[in-house]
Amino acid sequence: MKKFSLSDSDKKDMNFVIRVSFCVGLLTLAMKIYAYTITGSAAILSDASESVVHVVAVGFAAYSMWVSLKPADEDHLYGHEKAGFFSAGFEGAMIIIAACYIFYKAGYKILFGVEIENIDEGMGFTIAVIVINFALGLYLIKKGKKYRSIVLEANGKHIFTDCWTSMAVIIALILVKATGKSIFDPIVAVLAAGNILWTGSKLIKKSISGLMDRADLALHKQIFSIIERETSVRNLEFHHLRHRQSGYRIFIEFHLLFPKDIALASAHEMASEIESTLKTALDSETDIFTHLEPKESHDITHSKYGLSI
């Protein structure tokens, strides 16, 4: 199995991808603002509002990615990869703010009415935006999965949400044109805002899970089974297994229990063998920390010095 890692060229590519997203975001925002100007559509306004959020969020994401790719230093001994979770949370929060604004504007137009003009031209710009964003969303998610970047993946998912919002705009304009009733426009805007709100909440949930080191149960099962197999063949035991993911890197720690009369060099050799096997089996950059203990007296020693493990 090929070990996953990020080369310097990979990091340059990731920064290039986020810059592409920012530039395309500016382009589609300009297209939506123009479409709103000529139509007065609340649905198009909701779409444009989300694009404003997207541009701001991508700017923050670009900074977060730059931080997350920095190597560990004396102030951040575990590296900077968790910055990506801040970016996803910020983007989710911005999406929710946009949804609230759309609810407000659409509600106002439902109460006081709205006039829609230049429907065909507005639809043309919206369709062009959908095509551009769909291609960009696929590109970002593909790159996000390739580099295991929550920043790129969250950005791609936001853009797909933007596509659905734009599709809702098309439906609203078709209904207005077919029926002559402009009320469909703000109603569809409200529905689009609900979808935006759902997407934003999921991004925030994912961000919180990462920042709180929520365990990946499938990964835990894989790590546990490997250590259990390797200790069993060596007639050893282990406990206090913990692990967390920080971007593309996994940190693992556990205690190995040895017979009390084993030579330190031999114990260290076996521990290193187990660590090496674990590193090879996991398709990620991995930092592993093992604590070597005598099986017969480790509890007594911990209790003697007031240690809980």
PASEBA-1860 file (N, C-alpha, C; in nm, 3 decimals):
! residues 309
1> MKKFSLSD> 0.084/-0.119/0.000/0.000/0.000/0.000/0.088/0.125/0.000 ~ 0.058/0.217/-0.090/0.137/0.340/-0.098/0.100/0.433/0.016 ~ 0.203/0.479/0.086/0.182/0.566/0.202/0.140/0.706/0.156 ~ 0.033/0.758/0.218/-0.013/0.892/0.184/0.076/0.996/0.251 ~ 0.119/1.094/0.174/0.194/1.207/0.227/0.181/1.323/0.130 ~ 0.209/1.441/0.179/0.202/1.560/0.094/0.341/1.607/0.059 ~ 0.370/1.615/-0.071/0.497/1.669/-0.118/0.484/1.820/-0.131 ~ 0.597/1.886/-0.156/0.594/2.031/-0.175/0.509/2.069/-0.296
9> SDKKDMNF> 0.516/1.986/-0.401/0.434/2.014/-0.521/0.285/1.997/-0.491 ~ 0.251/1.900/-0.404/0.112/1.883/-0.363/0.062/2.007/-0.290 ~ 0.144/2.060/-0.201/0.104/2.178/-0.125/0.087/2.299/-0.216 ~ 0.175/2.311/-0.316/0.161/2.421/-0.412/0.032/2.406/-0.492 ~ -0.001/2.281/-0.528/-0.123/2.255/-0.603/-0.246/2.289/-0.520 ~ -0.244/2.256/-0.390/-0.357/2.287/-0.304/-0.378/2.438/-0.294 ~ -0.270/2.513/-0.282/-0.282/2.659/-0.277/-0.332/2.715/-0.410 ~ -0.291/2.653/-0.520/-0.339/2.695/-0.652/-0.489/2.670/-0.664
17> VIRVSFCV> -0.534/2.554/-0.617/-0.676/2.518/-0.625/-0.762/2.618/-0.549 ~ -0.720/2.657/-0.430/-0.801/2.751/-0.351/-0.802/2.888/-0.416 ~ -0.694/2.926/-0.485/-0.693/3.054/-0.558/-0.788/3.050/-0.677 ~ -0.792/2.935/-0.745/-0.887/2.919/-0.856/-1.030/2.936/-0.804 ~ -1.060/2.873/-0.690/-1.193/2.883/-0.631/-1.229/3.028/-0.600 ~ -1.134/3.103/-0.549/-1.159/3.244/-0.514/-1.189/3.326/-0.639 ~ -1.109/3.306/-0.744/-1.128/3.384/-0.868/-1.261/3.349/-0.935 ~ -1.294/3.221/-0.939/-1.421/3.180/-0.998/-1.538/3.232/-0.914
25> GLLTLAMK> -1.519/3.236/-0.783/-1.622/3.289/-0.695/-1.651/3.435/-0.725 ~ -1.548/3.513/-0.750/-1.566/3.654/-0.785/-1.642/3.667/-0.917 ~ -1.606/3.582/-1.014/-1.672/3.585/-1.145/-1.822/3.554/-1.133 ~ -1.857/3.445/-1.063/-1.998/3.407/-1.051/-2.076/3.507/-0.966 ~ -2.010/3.568/-0.867/-2.076/3.671/-0.787/-2.115/3.789/-0.876 ~ -2.023/3.833/-0.962/-2.052/3.944/-1.052/-2.168/3.910/-1.145 ~ -2.172/3.786/-1.192/-2.280/3.743/-1.281/-2.415/3.744/-1.210 ~ -2.416/3.701/-1.084/-2.541/3.696/-1.009/-2.591/3.836/-0.971
33> IYAYTITG> -2.497/3.923/-0.935/-2.537/4.061/-0.902/-2.600/4.129/-1.023 ~ -2.540/4.106/-1.139/-2.597/4.164/-1.261/-2.735/4.105/-1.288 ~ -2.749/3.973/-1.271/-2.879/3.908/-1.295/-2.985/3.962/-1.199 ~ -2.947/3.987/-1.073/-3.043/4.044/-0.977/-3.080/4.186/-1.015 ~ -2.981/4.261/-1.061/-3.005/4.401/-1.099/-3.108/4.413/-1.210 ~ -3.102/4.322/-1.308/-3.192/4.333/-1.423/-3.327/4.266/-1.399 ~ -3.336/4.178/-1.296/-3.462/4.106/-1.273/-3.535/4.150/-1.147 ~ -3.462/4.184/-1.041/-3.525/4.213/-0.913/-3.573/4.089/-0.841
41> SAAILSDA> -3.520/3.971/-0.878/-3.566/3.843/-0.824/-3.509/3.817/-0.684 ~ -3.598/3.783/-0.590/-3.553/3.747/-0.456/-3.473/3.618/-0.458 ~ -3.513/3.526/-0.546/-3.440/3.400/-0.557/-3.298/3.423/-0.605 ~ -3.281/3.510/-0.703/-3.146/3.542/-0.752/-3.068/3.615/-0.643 ~ -3.137/3.702/-0.568/-3.069/3.771/-0.457/-3.018/3.670/-0.355 ~ -3.097/3.566/-0.327/-3.053/3.464/-0.232/-2.930/3.392/-0.285 ~ -2.929/3.368/-0.414/-2.814/3.304/-0.478/-2.691/3.393/-0.469 ~ -2.710/3.523/-0.496/-2.598/3.618/-0.489/-2.546/3.632/-0.347
49> SESVVHVV> -2.638/3.629/-0.250/-2.596/3.640/-0.109/-2.505/3.526/-0.070 ~ -2.539/3.406/-0.118/-2.454/3.291/-0.086/-2.317/3.305/-0.151 ~ -2.313/3.367/-0.269/-2.184/3.386/-0.336/-2.096/3.485/-0.261 ~ -2.159/3.587/-0.201/-2.082/3.681/-0.118/-2.017/3.605/-0.004 ~ -2.097/3.519/0.060/-2.045/3.435/0.168/-1.931/3.347/0.118 ~ -1.952/3.290/0.000/-1.851/3.200/-0.057/-1.719/3.271/-0.077 ~ -1.721/3.391/-0.134/-1.597/3.465/-0.160/-1.525/3.497/-0.029 ~ -1.601/3.542/0.071/-1.540/3.573/0.202/-1.483/3.446/0.264
57> AVGFAAYS> -1.560/3.337/0.257/-1.516/3.211/0.317/-1.393/3.155/0.248 ~ -1.386/3.168/0.117/-1.270/3.117/0.044/-1.146/3.198/0.080 ~ -1.163/3.329/0.100/-1.050/3.409/0.145/-0.996/3.360/0.278 ~ -1.088/3.329/0.370/-1.046/3.274/0.499/-0.986/3.135/0.482 ~ -1.044/3.057/0.390/-0.995/2.921/0.366/-0.853/2.923/0.311 ~ -0.824/3.021/0.224/-0.689/3.031/0.168/-0.587/3.055/0.279 ~ -0.623/3.143/0.373/-0.534/3.168/0.486/-0.520/3.043/0.573 ~ -0.633/2.976/0.599/-0.630/2.855/0.682/-0.544/2.746/0.619
65> MWVSLKPA> -0.555/2.733/0.486/-0.476/2.631/0.419/-0.327/2.663/0.429 ~ -0.293/2.789/0.412/-0.153/2.830/0.424/-0.099/2.795/0.564 ~ -0.182/2.820/0.666/-0.141/2.788/0.803/-0.130/2.637/0.822 ~ -0.232/2.562/0.772/-0.236/2.418/0.797/-0.120/2.343/0.732 ~ -0.062/2.398/0.627/0.046/2.331/0.556/0.184/2.365/0.613 ~ 0.187/2.454/0.712/0.315/2.487/0.775/0.363/2.369/0.860 ~ 0.493/2.345/0.863/0.545/2.234/0.945/0.536/2.265/1.094 ~ 0.552/2.163/1.178/0.553/2.184/1.323/0.668/2.277/1.361
73> DEDHLYGH> 0.646/2.356/1.465/0.751/2.445/1.514/0.750/2.443/1.666 ~ 0.831/2.528/1.727/0.844/2.523/1.873/0.718/2.572/1.945 ~ 0.632/2.644/1.874/0.506/2.689/1.934/0.390/2.595/1.904 ~ 0.404/2.513/1.800/0.298/2.419/1.760/0.364/2.284/1.734 ~ 0.386/2.210/1.843/0.467/2.088/1.835/0.396/1.977/1.758 ~ 0.264/1.984/1.746/0.189/1.882/1.672/0.154/1.928/1.531 ~ 0.211/2.039/1.487/0.182/2.090/1.354/0.063/2.184/1.353 ~ 0.021/2.222/1.232/-0.084/2.323/1.215/-0.205/2.270/1.138
81> EKAGFFSA> -0.214/2.138/1.118/-0.318/2.083/1.031/-0.460/2.115/1.076 ~ -0.480/2.134/1.207/-0.616/2.157/1.258/-0.674/2.292/1.214 ~ -0.591/2.378/1.157/-0.644/2.506/1.108/-0.755/2.484/1.006 ~ -0.748/2.372/0.934/-0.851/2.341/0.836/-0.989/2.328/0.897 ~ -0.997/2.279/1.021/-1.127/2.265/1.087/-1.187/2.402/1.120 ~ -1.102/2.500/1.154/-1.150/2.636/1.175/-1.212/2.691/1.048 ~ -1.146/2.664/0.935/-1.195/2.713/0.806/-1.333/2.657/0.775 ~ -1.351/2.524/0.795/-1.480/2.462/0.768/-1.588/2.519/0.860
89> GFEGAMII> -1.555/2.542/0.987/-1.651/2.599/1.080/-1.688/2.741/1.044 ~ -1.589/2.820/1.002/-1.614/2.958/0.962/-1.705/2.961/0.839 ~ -1.677/2.874/0.741/-1.759/2.870/0.620/-1.902/2.829/0.654 ~ -1.915/2.731/0.744/-2.049/2.691/0.786/-2.125/2.804/0.853 ~ -2.057/2.879/0.938/-2.121/2.992/1.007/-2.163/3.099/0.908 ~ -2.078/3.127/0.810/-2.110/3.227/0.709/-2.230/3.183/0.625 ~ -2.238/3.054/0.594/-2.352/3.002/0.519/-2.482/3.024/0.597 ~ -2.478/2.999/0.728/-2.597/3.016/0.811/-2.639/3.163/0.816
97> IAACYIFY> -2.541/3.253/0.823/-2.573/3.397/0.821/-2.640/3.434/0.689 ~ -2.588/3.380/0.579/-2.647/3.407/0.448/-2.791/3.357/0.442 ~ -2.815/3.238/0.498/-2.950/3.181/0.498/-3.047/3.271/0.575 ~ -3.003/3.324/0.688/-3.087/3.414/0.768/-3.120/3.541/0.690 ~ -3.022/3.593/0.617/-3.045/3.714/0.535/-3.148/3.684/0.425 ~ -3.135/3.566/0.363/-3.228/3.528/0.257/-3.369/3.514/0.312 ~ -3.384/3.452/0.430/-3.515/3.441/0.494/-3.578/3.580/0.513 ~ -3.495/3.674/0.558/-3.545/3.810/0.583/-3.592/3.876/0.454
105> KAGYKILF> -3.507/3.872/0.350/-3.541/3.940/0.224/-3.662/3.874/0.156 ~ -3.663/3.740/0.157/-3.774/3.668/0.094/-3.904/3.695/0.170 ~ -3.898/3.695/0.302/-4.017/3.724/0.382/-4.071/3.863/0.355 ~ -3.981/3.959/0.341/-4.022/4.096/0.310/-4.097/4.102/0.177 ~ -4.043/4.030/0.078/-4.105/4.034/-0.055/-4.234/3.955/-0.061 ~ -4.246/3.851/0.022/-4.374/3.780/0.031/-4.482/3.872/0.088 ~ -4.446/3.953/0.187/-4.542/4.043/0.252/-4.577/4.164/0.165 ~ -4.477/4.219/0.096/-4.498/4.346/0.026/-4.495/4.335/-0.127
113> GVEIENID> -4.471/4.213/-0.175/-4.476/4.193/-0.319/-4.342/4.216/-0.388 ~ -4.330/4.162/-0.511/-4.208/4.174/-0.588/-4.243/4.172/-0.736 ~ -4.172/4.252/-0.814/-4.190/4.252/-0.959/-4.066/4.194/-1.025 ~ -4.087/4.098/-1.114/-3.977/4.031/-1.181/-3.971/4.077/-1.326 ~ -3.853/4.116/-1.371/-3.833/4.163/-1.508/-3.720/4.083/-1.575 ~ -3.714/4.090/-1.708/-3.604/4.029/-1.785/-3.578/3.884/-1.742 ~ -3.683/3.806/-1.734/-3.673/3.669/-1.682/-3.579/3.583/-1.767 ~ -3.593/3.591/-1.899/-3.510/3.506/-1.987/-3.362/3.535/-1.970
121> EGMGFTIA> -3.327/3.664/-1.963/-3.186/3.700/-1.948/-3.133/3.656/-1.812 ~ -3.216/3.672/-1.709/-3.175/3.629/-1.575/-3.153/3.479/-1.570 ~ -3.240/3.403/-1.637/-3.224/3.258/-1.642/-3.096/3.220/-1.715 ~ -3.063/3.292/-1.822/-2.942/3.262/-1.898/-2.817/3.276/-1.813 ~ -2.809/3.386/-1.736/-2.692/3.406/-1.648/-2.688/3.298/-1.539 ~ -2.804/3.263/-1.486/-2.809/3.163/-1.379/-2.765/3.026/-1.429 ~ -2.808/2.989/-1.549/-2.766/2.860/-1.606/-2.615/2.857/-1.626 ~ -2.558/2.968/-1.674/-2.413/2.975/-1.692/-2.341/2.957/-1.558
129> VIVINFAL> -2.395/3.017/-1.452/-2.336/3.004/-1.319/-2.341/2.859/-1.272 ~ -2.453/2.790/-1.299/-2.467/2.650/-1.257/-2.359/2.565/-1.322 ~ -2.338/2.583/-1.451/-2.238/2.504/-1.524/-2.098/2.529/-1.468 ~ -2.065/2.655/-1.445/-1.933/2.691/-1.392/-1.913/2.632/-1.253 ~ -2.013/2.651/-1.166/-1.999/2.603/-1.028/-1.999/2.452/-1.016 ~ -2.077/2.385/-1.103/-2.077/2.239/-1.098/-1.938/2.184/-1.131 ~ -1.876/2.240/-1.235/-1.741/2.196/-1.272/-1.642/2.227/-1.160 ~ -1.653/2.346/-1.100/-1.562/2.385/-0.992/-1.582/2.298/-0.869
137> GLYLIKKG> -1.708/2.268/-0.834/-1.736/2.183/-0.718/-1.676/2.044/-0.732 ~ -1.691/1.983/-0.852/-1.631/1.853/-0.877/-1.479/1.859/-0.862 ~ -1.421/1.963/-0.916/-1.276/1.983/-0.911/-1.227/1.995/-0.768 ~ -1.296/2.074/-0.687/-1.254/2.096/-0.548/-1.268/1.970/-0.463 ~ -1.379/1.900/-0.478/-1.400/1.778/-0.398/-1.300/1.670/-0.438 ~ -1.272/1.659/-0.567/-1.173/1.563/-0.614/-1.036/1.593/-0.553 ~ -0.998/1.720/-0.555/-0.870/1.759/-0.497/-0.871/1.744/-0.345 ~ -0.985/1.774/-0.282/-0.995/1.761/-0.137/-0.978/1.618/-0.092
145> KKYRSIVL> -1.038/1.523/-0.165/-1.023/1.382/-0.130/-0.882/1.334/-0.160 ~ -0.824/1.382/-0.269/-0.689/1.341/-0.305/-0.589/1.382/-0.197 ~ -0.602/1.505/-0.147/-0.506/1.558/-0.049/-0.558/1.548/0.094 ~ -0.678/1.489/0.113/-0.739/1.477/0.246/-0.748/1.612/0.314 ~ -0.796/1.709/0.238/-0.805/1.847/0.286/-0.950/1.881/0.316 ~ -0.983/1.904/0.443/-1.118/1.943/0.480/-1.150/2.082/0.425 ~ -1.047/2.166/0.405/-1.069/2.300/0.351/-1.122/2.291/0.209 ~ -1.055/2.214/0.122/-1.098/2.201/-0.017/-1.231/2.128/-0.028
153> EANGKHIF> -1.247/2.023/0.054/-1.371/1.946/0.045/-1.491/2.028/0.091 ~ -1.475/2.103/0.200/-1.585/2.188/0.249/-1.618/2.296/0.147 ~ -1.515/2.350/0.083/-1.535/2.452/-0.020/-1.613/2.394/-0.138 ~ -1.577/2.271/-0.179/-1.648/2.207/-0.289/-1.793/2.179/-0.256 ~ -1.820/2.134/-0.133/-1.957/2.105/-0.092/-2.040/2.234/-0.086 ~ -1.977/2.343/-0.043/-2.046/2.472/-0.042/-2.086/2.512/-0.184 ~ -1.997/2.489/-0.278/-2.025/2.526/-0.417/-2.137/2.439/-0.475 ~ -2.140/2.311/-0.438/-2.252/2.227/-0.482/-2.384/2.278/-0.424
161> TDCWTSMA> -2.379/2.326/-0.300/-2.498/2.387/-0.242/-2.540/2.509/-0.324 ~ -2.440/2.584/-0.368/-2.466/2.699/-0.453/-2.534/2.657/-0.583 ~ -2.494/2.542/-0.638/-2.558/2.490/-0.759/-2.706/2.460/-0.735 ~ -2.736/2.397/-0.621/-2.875/2.366/-0.589/-2.956/2.494/-0.572 ~ -2.895/2.594/-0.510/-2.965/2.722/-0.494/-2.994/2.784/-0.630 ~ -2.896/2.777/-0.720/-2.915/2.831/-0.855/-3.022/2.753/-0.931 ~ -3.026/2.621/-0.909/-3.132/2.541/-0.972/-3.269/2.586/-0.921 ~ -3.277/2.616/-0.792/-3.402/2.665/-0.735/-3.441/2.798/-0.799
169> VIIALILV> -3.343/2.881/-0.828/-3.369/3.008/-0.896/-3.433/2.984/-1.032 ~ -3.377/2.888/-1.107/-3.431/2.856/-1.239/-3.577/2.811/-1.227 ~ -3.605/2.724/-1.129/-3.742/2.677/-1.108/-3.835/2.794/-1.075 ~ -3.787/2.885/-0.989/-3.868/3.000/-0.951/-3.900/3.087/-1.071 ~ -3.803/3.115/-1.154/-3.825/3.201/-1.270/-3.916/3.134/-1.373 ~ -3.902/3.002/-1.388/-3.991/2.929/-1.480/-4.135/2.938/-1.431 ~ -4.154/2.918/-1.299/-4.290/2.925/-1.244/-4.350/3.065/-1.259 ~ -4.268/3.167/-1.235/-4.315/3.305/-1.250/-4.355/3.332/-1.394
177> KATGKSIF> -4.272/3.288/-1.487/-4.300/3.311/-1.629/-4.423/3.234/-1.674 ~ -4.438/3.110/-1.625/-4.549/3.025/-1.670/-4.683/3.069/-1.612 ~ -4.682/3.118/-1.488/-4.808/3.151/-1.420/-4.836/3.300/-1.412 ~ -4.729/3.381/-1.428/-4.747/3.524/-1.412/-4.757/3.568/-1.268 ~ -4.733/3.476/-1.174/-4.744/3.507/-1.031/-4.603/3.514/-0.971 ~ -4.564/3.634/-0.930/-4.428/3.656/-0.879/-4.406/3.599/-0.739 ~ -4.514/3.558/-0.671/-4.502/3.505/-0.535/-4.414/3.380/-0.531 ~ -4.408/3.306/-0.644/-4.325/3.186/-0.647/-4.177/3.219/-0.624
185> DPIVAVLA> -4.138/3.338/-0.663/-3.995/3.376/-0.652/-3.949/3.379/-0.505 ~ -4.011/3.456/-0.416/-3.965/3.455/-0.276/-3.990/3.322/-0.205 ~ -4.096/3.249/-0.246/-4.121/3.118/-0.183/-4.006/3.023/-0.211 ~ -3.960/3.019/-0.336/-3.846/2.934/-0.371/-3.720/2.982/-0.299 ~ -3.707/3.113/-0.282/-3.591/3.167/-0.209/-3.589/3.114/-0.066 ~ -3.706/3.105/-0.002/-3.715/3.051/0.134/-3.673/2.905/0.137 ~ -3.719/2.827/0.039/-3.680/2.686/0.032/-3.530/2.671/0.011 ~ -3.474/2.756/-0.075/-3.330/2.752/-0.098/-3.253/2.787/0.029
193> AGNILWTG> -3.304/2.883/0.105/-3.239/2.922/0.230/-3.240/2.807/0.330 ~ -3.348/2.727/0.330/-3.353/2.611/0.418/-3.246/2.510/0.385 ~ -3.223/2.489/0.255/-3.117/2.396/0.212/-2.979/2.449/0.250 ~ -2.961/2.579/0.233/-2.834/2.642/0.270/-2.809/2.626/0.420 ~ -2.913/2.647/0.499/-2.901/2.635/0.645/-2.858/2.493/0.684 ~ -2.912/2.392/0.619/-2.879/2.253/0.647/-2.732/2.225/0.615 ~ -2.685/2.275/0.501/-2.546/2.254/0.462/-2.451/2.322/0.561 ~ -2.484/2.444/0.600/-2.399/2.516/0.694/-2.389/2.445/0.828
201> SKLIKKSI> -2.501/2.389/0.876/-2.500/2.319/1.004/-2.412/2.194/0.997 ~ -2.414/2.125/0.882/-2.331/2.004/0.868/-2.182/2.040/0.867 ~ -2.146/2.151/0.804/-2.006/2.194/0.804/-1.959/2.228/0.945 ~ -2.044/2.297/1.020/-2.008/2.332/1.158/-1.992/2.206/1.243 ~ -2.083/2.109/1.223/-2.075/1.984/1.298/-1.943/1.912/1.268 ~ -1.905/1.908/1.140/-1.780/1.842/1.103/-1.660/1.916/1.162 ~ -1.666/2.048/1.163/-1.558/2.127/1.221/-1.543/2.100/1.371 ~ -1.656/2.098/1.441/-1.652/2.073/1.586/-1.599/1.933/1.615
209> SGLMDRAD> -1.642/1.835/1.535/-1.596/1.697/1.555/-1.445/1.689/1.542 ~ -1.389/1.759/1.443/-1.244/1.758/1.424/-1.170/1.829/1.535 ~ -1.221/1.944/1.577/-1.155/2.020/1.683/-1.164/1.949/1.818 ~ -1.271/1.871/1.836/-1.289/1.798/1.962/-1.231/1.658/1.957 ~ -1.160/1.625/1.848/-1.095/1.494/1.834/-1.194/1.379/1.847 ~ -1.309/1.393/1.782/-1.406/1.284/1.784/-1.346/1.162/1.714 ~ -1.361/1.045/1.777/-1.297/0.924/1.726/-1.366/0.874/1.600 ~ -1.285/0.830/1.506/-1.334/0.760/1.387/-1.343/0.612/1.424
217> LALHKQIF> -1.465/0.560/1.434/-1.483/0.423/1.485/-1.422/0.319/1.393 ~ -1.430/0.341/1.262/-1.370/0.245/1.167/-1.218/0.245/1.182 ~ -1.161/0.364/1.197/-1.016/0.373/1.215/-0.975/0.309/1.348 ~ -1.054/0.333/1.452/-1.022/0.274/1.583/-1.021/0.121/1.575 ~ -1.119/0.067/1.507/-1.127/-0.078/1.493/-1.006/-0.132/1.418 ~ -0.963/-0.061/1.314/-0.847/-0.104/1.235/-0.720/-0.100/1.319 ~ -0.698/0.010/1.391/-0.579/0.024/1.474/-0.578/-0.082/1.584 ~ -0.692/-0.099/1.651/-0.702/-0.195/1.761/-0.669/-0.336/1.713
225> SIIERETS> -0.725/-0.375/1.598/-0.703/-0.512/1.549/-0.557/-0.536/1.512 ~ -0.490/-0.435/1.458/-0.349/-0.449/1.422/-0.264/-0.467/1.547 ~ -0.286/-0.380/1.646/-0.208/-0.389/1.770/-0.237/-0.520/1.843 ~ -0.364/-0.559/1.845/-0.400/-0.684/1.911/-0.330/-0.802/1.847 ~ -0.324/-0.805/1.715/-0.257/-0.915/1.645/-0.107/-0.914/1.672 ~ -0.045/-0.798/1.666/0.100/-0.789/1.682/0.144/-0.818/1.825 ~ 0.065/-0.776/1.923/0.101/-0.807/2.062/0.077/-0.954/2.093 ~ -0.027/-1.012/2.034/-0.060/-1.151/2.061/0.051/-1.246/2.015
233> VRNLEFHH> 0.105/-1.222/1.896/0.210/-1.311/1.845/0.339/-1.297/1.925 ~ 0.353/-1.190/2.001/0.472/-1.168/2.082/0.445/-1.197/2.230 ~ 0.325/-1.246/2.259/0.285/-1.278/2.396/0.291/-1.154/2.486 ~ 0.243/-1.042/2.431/0.240/-0.917/2.506/0.095/-0.873/2.524 ~ 0.077/-0.768/2.604/-0.054/-0.707/2.622/-0.041/-0.557/2.599 ~ -0.154/-0.491/2.580/-0.153/-0.345/2.563/-0.280/-0.287/2.623 ~ -0.276/-0.159/2.654/-0.396/-0.089/2.699/-0.376/0.061/2.673 ~ -0.480/0.137/2.712/-0.480/0.283/2.700/-0.450/0.329/2.557
241> LRHRQSGY> -0.520/0.269/2.462/-0.506/0.310/2.321/-0.585/0.439/2.298 ~ -0.517/0.539/2.243/-0.582/0.664/2.204/-0.528/0.706/2.069 ~ -0.611/0.775/1.992/-0.565/0.826/1.864/-0.651/0.945/1.825 ~ -0.597/1.028/1.741/-0.673/1.142/1.687/-0.620/1.176/1.550 ~ -0.706/1.235/1.469/-0.667/1.277/1.336/-0.653/1.429/1.333 ~ -0.548/1.474/1.268/-0.525/1.617/1.252/-0.495/1.641/1.105 ~ -0.600/1.670/1.029/-0.581/1.682/0.885/-0.547/1.547/0.825 ~ -0.434/1.540/0.756/-0.394/1.415/0.691/-0.304/1.330/0.781
249> RIFIEFHL> -0.279/1.372/0.904/-0.189/1.301/0.995/-0.267/1.236/1.109 ~ -0.223/1.115/1.150/-0.284/1.044/1.262/-0.184/1.034/1.376 ~ -0.226/1.069/1.496/-0.144/1.054/1.616/-0.201/0.936/1.696 ~ -0.113/0.840/1.731/-0.155/0.720/1.804/-0.066/0.702/1.926 ~ -0.126/0.665/2.038/-0.048/0.633/2.157/-0.113/0.516/2.230 ~ -0.029/0.430/2.287/-0.079/0.318/2.367/0.033/0.266/2.456 ~ -0.003/0.186/2.556/0.092/0.129/2.651/0.115/-0.018/2.615 ~ 0.240/-0.060/2.615/0.277/-0.199/2.593/0.324/-0.260/2.724
257> LFPKDIAL> 0.270/-0.378/2.757/0.302/-0.446/2.884/0.398/-0.563/2.857 ~ 0.516/-0.556/2.919/0.621/-0.658/2.902/0.645/-0.732/3.034 ~ 0.703/-0.853/3.027/0.750/-0.919/3.150/0.855/-0.831/3.218 ~ 0.854/-0.830/3.352/0.938/-0.734/3.423/1.088/-0.761/3.408 ~ 1.126/-0.884/3.372/1.268/-0.914/3.363/1.323/-0.904/3.221 ~ 1.247/-0.854/3.128/1.295/-0.842/2.990/1.395/-0.727/2.980 ~ 1.496/-0.744/2.896/1.596/-0.638/2.876/1.530/-0.520/2.805 ~ 1.571/-0.400/2.844/1.514/-0.279/2.784/1.534/-0.278/2.633
265> ASAHEMAS> 1.653/-0.319/2.589/1.682/-0.319/2.445/1.586/-0.411/2.369 ~ 1.556/-0.526/2.426/1.465/-0.621/2.362/1.322/-0.565/2.358 ~ 1.281/-0.504/2.468/1.147/-0.445/2.473/1.133/-0.333/2.370 ~ 1.238/-0.253/2.363/1.235/-0.142/2.266/1.231/-0.194/2.123 ~ 1.303/-0.302/2.097/1.304/-0.363/1.963/1.164/-0.411/1.925 ~ 1.096/-0.480/2.017/0.963/-0.529/1.988/0.862/-0.415/1.971 ~ 0.875/-0.314/2.055/0.786/-0.198/2.042/0.804/-0.130/1.907 ~ 0.930/-0.119/1.864/0.958/-0.057/1.735/0.902/-0.139/1.619
273> EIESTLKT> 0.910/-0.271/1.631/0.853/-0.359/1.528/0.702/-0.337/1.516 ~ 0.635/-0.328/1.630/0.489/-0.307/1.631/0.455/-0.171/1.571 ~ 0.531/-0.069/1.609/0.508/0.065/1.554/0.527/0.066/1.403 ~ 0.631/-0.001/1.356/0.659/-0.005/1.213/0.548/-0.076/1.136 ~ 0.498/-0.187/1.189/0.389/-0.260/1.126/0.264/-0.173/1.118 ~ 0.237/-0.101/1.226/0.119/-0.014/1.231/0.131/0.100/1.130 ~ 0.250/0.160/1.122/0.273/0.267/1.024/0.252/0.218/0.882 ~ 0.302/0.099/0.854/0.291/0.043/0.718/0.147/0.012/0.682
281> ALDSETDI> 0.069/-0.034/0.780/-0.068/-0.076/0.753/-0.163/0.041/0.731 ~ -0.132/0.156/0.789/-0.221/0.271/0.780/-0.181/0.361/0.663 ~ -0.277/0.396/0.582/-0.252/0.476/0.463/-0.256/0.625/0.496 ~ -0.172/0.667/0.588/-0.165/0.807/0.630/-0.028/0.831/0.693 ~ 0.010/0.958/0.698/0.126/0.994/0.779/0.088/0.970/0.925 ~ 0.174/0.900/0.998/0.138/0.854/1.133/0.250/0.882/1.232 ~ 0.214/0.940/1.345/0.306/0.956/1.457/0.259/0.864/1.568 ~ 0.346/0.772/1.613/0.308/0.672/1.713/0.395/0.685/1.837
289> FTHLEPKE> 0.330/0.683/1.953/0.401/0.693/2.080/0.362/0.572/2.166 ~ 0.461/0.493/2.206/0.434/0.377/2.292/0.501/0.398/2.428 ~ 0.431/0.357/2.532/0.481/0.364/2.668/0.505/0.221/2.716 ~ 0.630/0.189/2.751/0.666/0.052/2.789/0.652/0.035/2.940 ~ 0.580/-0.071/2.980/0.553/-0.094/3.121/0.577/-0.241/3.157 ~ 0.616/-0.269/3.283/0.620/-0.409/3.330/0.478/-0.457/3.359 ~ 0.444/-0.573/3.307/0.307/-0.622/3.320/0.268/-0.646/3.466 ~ 0.364/-0.691/3.547/0.331/-0.733/3.684/0.307/-0.617/3.780
297> SHDITHSK> 0.371/-0.502/3.758/0.370/-0.399/3.863/0.333/-0.259/3.815 ~ 0.283/-0.247/3.692/0.259/-0.111/3.642/0.151/-0.038/3.722 ~ 0.046/-0.110/3.767/-0.059/-0.046/3.846/-0.005/0.004/3.980 ~ 0.082/-0.077/4.042/0.141/-0.038/4.171/0.226/0.088/4.155 ~ 0.306/0.092/4.050/0.393/0.208/4.025/0.311/0.333/3.998 ~ 0.207/0.319/3.917/0.121/0.435/3.889/0.057/0.487/4.016 ~ 0.008/0.397/4.099/-0.057/0.437/4.224/0.043/0.504/4.319 ~ 0.163/0.452/4.320/0.266/0.506/4.409/0.295/0.653/4.378
305> YGLSI> 0.294/0.689/4.251/0.327/0.826/4.211/0.205/0.908/4.176 ~ 0.087/0.857/4.212/-0.034/0.934/4.191/-0.075/0.950/4.047 ~ -0.041/0.850/3.965/-0.077/0.855/3.823/-0.205/0.774/3.802 ~ -0.289/0.821/3.711/-0.419/0.757/3.691/-0.412/0.640/3.594 ~ -0.303/0.625/3.522/-0.292/0.515/3.423/-0.162/0.440/3.443
END
